[in-house]
């Protein structure tokens, strides 16, 4: 049976600074990976003063997608930093359409989503909207009869995020061991994980922050699974 995996995130770089190791591991084991970003990230860091940051970031995302081995990539066109409940159902409908078109006429498949934890992982509101919209799409598609198997919520472990952080937005503690359903060790792909992260050159400060924060756990991914 062929696994079809959709990585659905708010920004170009979320796939890289999040579950890149798991995405690589899936592709190496025969999974067909499809990436969706809701925004072009044009409200992100711009240390090189690009006049059209969103265009640059989408190109970085495409480079990262190639390194990950993505079969297809989809940009939904929302404004970075402004996602809200108003967009929620529209986004879910767009995700559903992409999944339906991608899986149309395919047999003997099952479909998984990977998204950030429903708390937004870092607490970013865009992340929360992306994850909840993906979950809405997932369960509606299942109700329509598509072979949807599970949603995997990428989360912090308590080891990586031991306390509440208010340095940017409200960021919760990482999940306790008894809350985590799945741990993926993808450290064998560490060199490629670094390449995927570094593809997002404009966001290099966040890249370094992520590498420092995750330390020796970079390549170890934690998930809460919803079925």
C-alpha beads as a LAMMPS data file, in Angstrom:
LAMMPS data file: protein, C-alpha beads

227 atoms
226 bonds

1 atom types
1 bond types

-500.0 500.0 xlo xhi
-500.0 500.0 ylo yhi
-500.0 500.0 zlo zhi

Masses

1 110.0

Atoms # bond

1 1 1 0.000 0.000 0.000
2 1 1 1.332 3.436 -0.995
3 1 1 1.541 6.108 1.686
4 1 1 0.700 9.652 0.574
5 1 1 1.966 12.242 3.062
6 1 1 0.993 15.907 3.148
7 1 1 3.181 18.292 5.160
8 1 1 0.952 21.299 5.821
9 1 1 2.420 24.424 7.370
10 1 1 1.905 28.172 7.607
11 1 1 5.276 29.371 6.352
12 1 1 8.103 28.419 4.010
13 1 1 10.700 27.109 6.511
14 1 1 8.280 25.402 8.920
15 1 1 8.948 22.086 7.180
16 1 1 12.691 22.655 7.610
17 1 1 12.900 23.930 11.181
18 1 1 10.261 21.384 12.192
19 1 1 9.958 17.738 11.101
20 1 1 12.528 17.734 8.271
21 1 1 14.111 14.535 9.532
22 1 1 10.820 12.664 9.530
23 1 1 9.917 13.973 6.070
24 1 1 13.270 12.769 4.740
25 1 1 12.841 9.406 6.423
26 1 1 9.390 8.986 4.895
27 1 1 10.580 9.747 1.357
28 1 1 13.549 7.414 1.716
29 1 1 11.107 4.662 2.670
30 1 1 8.925 5.143 -0.394
31 1 1 6.346 7.672 0.795
32 1 1 5.096 10.269 -1.689
33 1 1 5.516 13.677 -0.020
34 1 1 3.421 16.721 -0.898
35 1 1 4.103 20.071 0.781
36 1 1 1.610 22.877 1.368
37 1 1 2.475 26.347 2.685
38 1 1 -0.319 28.776 3.478
39 1 1 1.795 31.942 3.122
40 1 1 4.936 33.141 1.363
41 1 1 6.528 34.238 4.642
42 1 1 6.865 37.854 3.534
43 1 1 6.594 39.067 7.129
44 1 1 9.687 37.117 8.174
45 1 1 13.209 38.308 8.843
46 1 1 14.786 40.214 5.971
47 1 1 18.472 40.735 6.816
48 1 1 19.399 41.218 3.148
49 1 1 16.664 43.828 2.501
50 1 1 15.006 41.959 -0.352
51 1 1 12.413 44.124 -2.061
52 1 1 10.173 41.088 -2.601
53 1 1 10.934 38.859 0.366
54 1 1 7.981 36.549 -0.230
55 1 1 9.208 35.601 -3.700
56 1 1 12.684 34.890 -2.344
57 1 1 11.306 32.780 0.476
58 1 1 9.140 30.720 -1.850
59 1 1 12.188 29.961 -3.958
60 1 1 14.061 28.920 -0.811
61 1 1 11.096 26.690 0.056
62 1 1 11.185 25.077 -3.377
63 1 1 14.890 24.364 -2.936
64 1 1 14.209 22.820 0.471
65 1 1 11.381 20.770 -1.044
66 1 1 13.700 19.384 -3.694
67 1 1 16.185 18.385 -1.002
68 1 1 13.387 16.659 0.907
69 1 1 12.261 14.836 -2.229
70 1 1 8.782 16.367 -2.409
71 1 1 6.596 15.173 -5.276
72 1 1 4.571 18.401 -5.366
73 1 1 4.446 21.767 -3.597
74 1 1 1.482 24.106 -3.179
75 1 1 1.360 27.750 -2.010
76 1 1 -2.109 28.908 -0.945
77 1 1 -1.417 32.653 -1.087
78 1 1 -2.405 33.912 2.373
79 1 1 -0.758 36.917 4.021
80 1 1 1.959 36.057 6.519
81 1 1 1.063 37.010 10.080
82 1 1 -2.647 37.567 9.497
83 1 1 -4.242 34.114 9.569
84 1 1 -7.377 33.922 11.678
85 1 1 -10.638 32.085 12.276
86 1 1 -12.052 33.901 9.233
87 1 1 -9.653 31.956 6.975
88 1 1 -10.088 28.619 8.742
89 1 1 -12.811 27.000 6.626
90 1 1 -11.524 28.409 3.333
91 1 1 -8.065 26.986 4.032
92 1 1 -9.552 23.609 4.942
93 1 1 -11.474 23.588 1.667
94 1 1 -8.309 24.378 -0.319
95 1 1 -6.387 21.622 1.443
96 1 1 -9.229 19.191 0.769
97 1 1 -9.208 20.092 -2.914
98 1 1 -5.448 19.513 -3.201
99 1 1 -5.685 16.152 -1.431
100 1 1 -8.634 15.065 -3.565
101 1 1 -6.928 16.062 -6.814
102 1 1 -3.665 14.406 -5.762
103 1 1 -5.275 11.105 -4.813
104 1 1 -7.888 10.994 -7.571
105 1 1 -7.754 7.700 -9.493
106 1 1 -5.140 6.248 -7.103
107 1 1 -5.901 2.912 -5.481
108 1 1 -4.384 0.970 -2.594
109 1 1 -3.240 4.127 -0.781
110 1 1 -3.521 5.684 2.639
111 1 1 -3.100 9.372 3.432
112 1 1 -1.347 11.002 6.372
113 1 1 -0.893 14.631 7.383
114 1 1 2.051 16.073 9.297
115 1 1 1.397 19.456 10.904
116 1 1 2.555 21.397 13.936
117 1 1 1.073 20.720 17.368
118 1 1 -2.365 22.298 17.792
119 1 1 -0.814 24.774 20.254
120 1 1 1.162 26.181 17.322
121 1 1 4.467 24.538 18.357
122 1 1 6.018 27.961 19.020
123 1 1 2.650 29.542 19.809
124 1 1 2.500 31.404 16.469
125 1 1 -1.143 32.073 15.579
126 1 1 -0.465 31.272 11.902
127 1 1 0.771 27.831 12.964
128 1 1 -2.376 27.236 14.999
129 1 1 -4.639 28.161 12.088
130 1 1 -2.641 25.970 9.687
131 1 1 -2.781 22.919 11.949
132 1 1 -6.449 23.252 12.848
133 1 1 -7.436 23.877 9.226
134 1 1 -5.516 20.760 8.203
135 1 1 -7.309 18.725 10.879
136 1 1 -10.680 20.042 9.715
137 1 1 -9.816 19.005 6.160
138 1 1 -8.557 15.598 7.313
139 1 1 -11.730 14.590 9.136
140 1 1 -14.028 15.979 6.452
141 1 1 -12.116 13.994 3.829
142 1 1 -12.428 10.870 5.954
143 1 1 -16.171 11.480 6.260
144 1 1 -16.262 11.685 2.453
145 1 1 -14.711 8.228 2.217
146 1 1 -11.062 8.999 1.435
147 1 1 -8.529 6.609 3.029
148 1 1 -7.240 9.026 5.682
149 1 1 -5.128 7.202 8.273
150 1 1 -3.801 9.728 10.800
151 1 1 -2.656 13.274 11.553
152 1 1 0.790 13.511 13.155
153 1 1 1.243 16.643 15.282
154 1 1 4.913 17.638 15.498
155 1 1 5.615 18.803 19.040
156 1 1 8.319 19.804 21.459
157 1 1 9.398 17.304 24.076
158 1 1 9.613 18.553 27.646
159 1 1 13.386 18.047 27.368
160 1 1 13.626 20.476 24.430
161 1 1 11.122 22.979 25.859
162 1 1 11.162 22.594 29.655
163 1 1 9.362 25.812 30.584
164 1 1 6.959 28.438 29.299
165 1 1 8.655 30.975 27.008
166 1 1 7.304 34.522 26.565
167 1 1 10.247 35.863 24.558
168 1 1 8.200 36.135 21.349
169 1 1 4.629 34.934 21.827
170 1 1 3.237 32.620 24.493
171 1 1 4.995 29.298 23.978
172 1 1 3.958 26.366 26.120
173 1 1 6.138 23.770 27.776
174 1 1 7.005 20.767 25.676
175 1 1 4.900 17.646 25.888
176 1 1 5.412 15.108 28.655
177 1 1 6.590 11.622 27.718
178 1 1 3.144 10.197 28.397
179 1 1 1.609 12.674 25.921
180 1 1 3.950 11.744 23.059
181 1 1 2.797 8.849 20.890
182 1 1 5.672 8.553 18.435
183 1 1 9.390 9.308 18.352
184 1 1 11.234 9.265 15.022
185 1 1 15.020 8.999 15.041
186 1 1 16.181 10.503 11.744
187 1 1 19.686 11.469 12.821
188 1 1 21.115 9.392 9.978
189 1 1 19.894 12.216 7.707
190 1 1 21.492 14.972 9.796
191 1 1 23.663 16.313 6.956
192 1 1 20.636 16.655 4.687
193 1 1 18.561 18.155 7.514
194 1 1 21.200 20.877 7.798
195 1 1 21.062 21.458 4.034
196 1 1 17.272 21.740 4.124
197 1 1 17.451 24.238 6.974
198 1 1 20.205 26.256 5.329
199 1 1 18.179 26.475 2.109
200 1 1 16.131 29.092 3.977
201 1 1 19.027 31.544 3.876
202 1 1 16.940 34.623 4.629
203 1 1 15.840 32.988 7.886
204 1 1 19.349 32.002 8.919
205 1 1 18.961 33.513 12.386
206 1 1 15.999 31.217 13.071
207 1 1 18.012 28.352 11.608
208 1 1 20.805 28.909 14.106
209 1 1 18.304 29.335 16.952
210 1 1 16.672 26.025 16.056
211 1 1 19.975 24.166 15.847
212 1 1 21.067 25.587 19.192
213 1 1 17.750 24.882 20.906
214 1 1 17.388 21.320 19.680
215 1 1 21.093 20.587 20.135
216 1 1 21.835 16.872 20.070
217 1 1 18.113 16.212 19.616
218 1 1 18.114 17.677 16.100
219 1 1 16.900 14.775 13.979
220 1 1 14.800 13.344 16.806
221 1 1 11.160 14.231 16.130
222 1 1 8.200 13.835 18.482
223 1 1 4.549 13.463 17.517
224 1 1 1.091 13.307 18.987
225 1 1 -0.995 11.150 16.651
226 1 1 -4.678 11.640 15.891
227 1 1 -6.609 8.919 14.097

Bonds

1 1 1 2
2 1 2 3
3 1 3 4
4 1 4 5
5 1 5 6
6 1 6 7
7 1 7 8
8 1 8 9
9 1 9 10
10 1 10 11
11 1 11 12
12 1 12 13
13 1 13 14
14 1 14 15
15 1 15 16
16 1 16 17
17 1 17 18
18 1 18 19
19 1 19 20
20 1 20 21
21 1 21 22
22 1 22 23
23 1 23 24
24 1 24 25
25 1 25 26
26 1 26 27
27 1 27 28
28 1 28 29
29 1 29 30
30 1 30 31
31 1 31 32
32 1 32 33
33 1 33 34
34 1 34 35
35 1 35 36
36 1 36 37
37 1 37 38
38 1 38 39
39 1 39 40
40 1 40 41
41 1 41 42
42 1 42 43
43 1 43 44
44 1 44 45
45 1 45 46
46 1 46 47
47 1 47 48
48 1 48 49
49 1 49 50
50 1 50 51
51 1 51 52
52 1 52 53
53 1 53 54
54 1 54 55
55 1 55 56
56 1 56 57
57 1 57 58
58 1 58 59
59 1 59 60
60 1 60 61
61 1 61 62
62 1 62 63
63 1 63 64
64 1 64 65
65 1 65 66
66 1 66 67
67 1 67 68
68 1 68 69
69 1 69 70
70 1 70 71
71 1 71 72
72 1 72 73
73 1 73 74
74 1 74 75
75 1 75 76
76 1 76 77
77 1 77 78
78 1 78 79
79 1 79 80
80 1 80 81
81 1 81 82
82 1 82 83
83 1 83 84
84 1 84 85
85 1 85 86
86 1 86 87
87 1 87 88
88 1 88 89
89 1 89 90
90 1 90 91
91 1 91 92
92 1 92 93
93 1 93 94
94 1 94 95
95 1 95 96
96 1 96 97
97 1 97 98
98 1 98 99
99 1 99 100
100 1 100 101
101 1 101 102
102 1 102 103
103 1 103 104
104 1 104 105
105 1 105 106
106 1 106 107
107 1 107 108
108 1 108 109
109 1 109 110
110 1 110 111
111 1 111 112
112 1 112 113
113 1 113 114
114 1 114 115
115 1 115 116
116 1 116 117
117 1 117 118
118 1 118 119
119 1 119 120
120 1 120 121
121 1 121 122
122 1 122 123
123 1 123 124
124 1 124 125
125 1 125 126
126 1 126 127
127 1 127 128
128 1 128 129
129 1 129 130
130 1 130 131
131 1 131 132
132 1 132 133
133 1 133 134
134 1 134 135
135 1 135 136
136 1 136 137
137 1 137 138
138 1 138 139
139 1 139 140
140 1 140 141
141 1 141 142
142 1 142 143
143 1 143 144
144 1 144 145
145 1 145 146
146 1 146 147
147 1 147 148
148 1 148 149
149 1 149 150
150 1 150 151
151 1 151 152
152 1 152 153
153 1 153 154
154 1 154 155
155 1 155 156
156 1 156 157
157 1 157 158
158 1 158 159
159 1 159 160
160 1 160 161
161 1 161 162
162 1 162 163
163 1 163 164
164 1 164 165
165 1 165 166
166 1 166 167
167 1 167 168
168 1 168 169
169 1 169 170
170 1 170 171
171 1 171 172
172 1 172 173
173 1 173 174
174 1 174 175
175 1 175 176
176 1 176 177
177 1 177 178
178 1 178 179
179 1 179 180
180 1 180 181
181 1 181 182
182 1 182 183
183 1 183 184
184 1 184 185
185 1 185 186
186 1 186 187
187 1 187 188
188 1 188 189
189 1 189 190
190 1 190 191
191 1 191 192
192 1 192 193
193 1 193 194
194 1 194 195
195 1 195 196
196 1 196 197
197 1 197 198
198 1 198 199
199 1 199 200
200 1 200 201
201 1 201 202
202 1 202 203
203 1 203 204
204 1 204 205
205 1 205 206
206 1 206 207
207 1 207 208
208 1 208 209
209 1 209 210
210 1 210 211
211 1 211 212
212 1 212 213
213 1 213 214
214 1 214 215
215 1 215 216
216 1 216 217
217 1 217 218
218 1 218 219
219 1 219 220
220 1 220 221
221 1 221 222
222 1 222 223
223 1 223 224
224 1 224 225
225 1 225 226
226 1 226 227
